[in-house]
Structure formats: C-alpha cells, structure tokens
Amino acid sequence: MANHKSALKRARQTVKRTERNRFYKTRIKNITRAINEAVEANDVEKATTALKLANKNFHAYVSKGILKKNTAARKVSRLTRLVNKMVSEAA
C-alpha cells in the first residue's frame, strides 16, 4: 500500500476514476446493444431513436473527455451505417 501522502491521494483518485470510467463504458455498451437489438428485431422506429440517443451521448462524452473525438465519430458512423442498411432493406 502507499506510504506517502501524495501516493495515498493518487490511490483515492484512481478508485474514483475507475468507477466513473466503468459507468461510462457500460453506458456505451448498453446504448450500442440497444441499437443492435432493434436492428435484429427489424424495428425501424426504435433503432432510429436509439441512434439519435447514441449520437447525442457519444458526443457529450467527447466534451467530457471520456471518449476521443474520432472514436465517437467511428462508433456513431458504424451504427448509422447499420441502421441505414436496415431501413433501406425494409423499404
């Protein structure tokens, strides 16, 4: 265990950051899973609303420093392609 005052503080900060990162990582997975399930169920309305939520949240996470800009753009782009493919096949 840490012996110095600064090392104890770093340990406390690490615990808080780990907990926060786990929350956001789980949130990202759940949003992605919601879109994938809607696409598998061929539910256009649910998929498009989930995609809007994903776009909003992922870019909010960029401004908070949780995700990098290109990572968020890549994830949203892939999900958008998935939803658009489903919509075009349904039409």
Secondary structure, DSSP 8 states (H G I E B T S, - for coil): ---SHHHHHHHHHHHHHHHHHHHHHHHHHHHHHHHHHHHHTT-HHHHHHHHHHHHHHHHHHHHHTSS-HHHHHHHHHHHHHHHHHHHHHH-
